[in-house]
Amino acid sequence: MSSISLTIRILDKDYQVNCQPNERDALIMSAKLLGEKMEEIRRGSHIIGVERIAVMAALNLAHDLIRSEQAVKADAETSQLLQSLNVKLNSALSDLNG
């Protein structure tokens, strides 16, 4: 599959980016999220320079990703525990009724 070229705008600057056609929407959403995070940092802090703002935005987004992954892992572990308890309860109920 051939790639397509997109122009994305982040902090009033245009960037030319290539991607696969099926990744276009995800790239646009990613650029929007990054732009919003960088704008939030620029407005809410005394950090000067696009590069420093980009690094802080990357750190914030990486932190959010790690927290989300940890929450998913905790949810999976909880689900597994509940399934195990359900099996044990069903077995105990079966023994009582049997």
C-alpha distance (Angstrom), angle and dihedral (degrees) to the residues before:
residue distance angle dihedral
M1 . . .
S2 3.79 . .
S3 3.76 121.5 .
I4 3.77 126.6 -117.1
S5 3.77 128.9 -142.4
L6 3.80 121.6 -124.0
T7 3.76 132.5 -176.0
I8 3.78 112.4 -140.0
R9 3.79 125.3 -174.4
I10 3.79 121.3 -142.2
L11 3.82 122.3 171.7
D12 3.80 92.9 -13.2
K13 3.80 93.0 -52.2
D14 3.80 126.9 109.9
Y15 3.79 122.0 -134.7
Q16 3.79 126.2 -169.7
V17 3.82 110.2 -139.2
N18 3.80 131.9 178.4
C19 3.79 122.7 -145.0
Q20 3.77 142.5 153.3
P21 3.81 113.6 -85.1
N22 3.81 91.6 -116.2
E23 3.84 89.8 55.2
R24 3.81 95.2 52.0
D25 3.81 97.5 99.5
A26 3.82 93.0 45.1
L27 3.81 90.4 50.3
I28 3.80 91.7 50.1
M29 3.82 91.0 49.3
S30 3.82 90.6 46.8
A31 3.79 91.9 51.3
K32 3.80 90.5 48.1
L33 3.81 91.9 50.3
L34 3.81 92.0 47.5
G35 3.79 91.9 47.0
E36 3.79 91.8 50.2
K37 3.81 92.1 47.8
M38 3.82 92.1 48.4
E39 3.81 91.6 47.5
E40 3.81 89.8 49.6
I41 3.81 90.5 52.1
R42 3.81 92.5 45.5
R43 3.82 91.9 51.3
G44 3.80 97.0 41.1
S45 3.78 103.3 44.2
H46 3.76 144.4 39.9
I47 3.80 93.4 -115.5
I48 3.77 110.5 134.8
G49 3.78 125.2 -158.9
V50 3.77 131.9 45.4
E51 3.80 92.0 -114.1
R52 3.81 93.4 56.2
I53 3.79 91.3 44.5
A54 3.82 89.4 50.5
V55 3.81 91.5 51.2
M56 3.80 91.8 49.8
A57 3.80 90.8 47.4
A58 3.82 90.2 49.7
L59 3.80 90.7 50.4
N60 3.80 91.5 49.0
L61 3.80 92.8 48.2
A62 3.82 92.1 46.0
H63 3.80 89.4 50.6
D64 3.82 90.9 50.0
L65 3.81 90.0 49.3
I66 3.81 92.9 50.7
R67 3.81 91.6 48.2
S68 3.81 90.3 49.7
E69 3.80 91.8 49.2
Q70 3.80 90.4 49.5
A71 3.80 90.8 50.1
V72 3.82 91.1 50.3
K73 3.81 90.2 49.1
A74 3.81 91.3 49.1
D75 3.81 90.1 48.5
A76 3.81 90.9 50.9
E77 3.81 91.4 49.1
T78 3.80 90.7 48.7
S79 3.79 90.9 48.8
Q80 3.80 90.9 50.1
L81 3.81 90.8 49.4
L82 3.81 91.3 49.5
Q83 3.81 91.1 49.5
S84 3.80 90.0 51.0
L85 3.79 91.2 49.3
N86 3.80 90.2 48.0
V87 3.81 91.1 53.8
K88 3.80 90.8 49.4
L89 3.81 92.4 47.4
N90 3.80 91.9 48.7
S91 3.78 89.9 49.3
A92 3.83 92.1 49.3
L93 3.81 91.3 47.7
S94 3.78 90.5 48.4
D95 3.82 89.9 51.8
L96 3.83 90.8 50.0
N97 3.82 92.8 48.6
G98 3.79 94.4 40.5
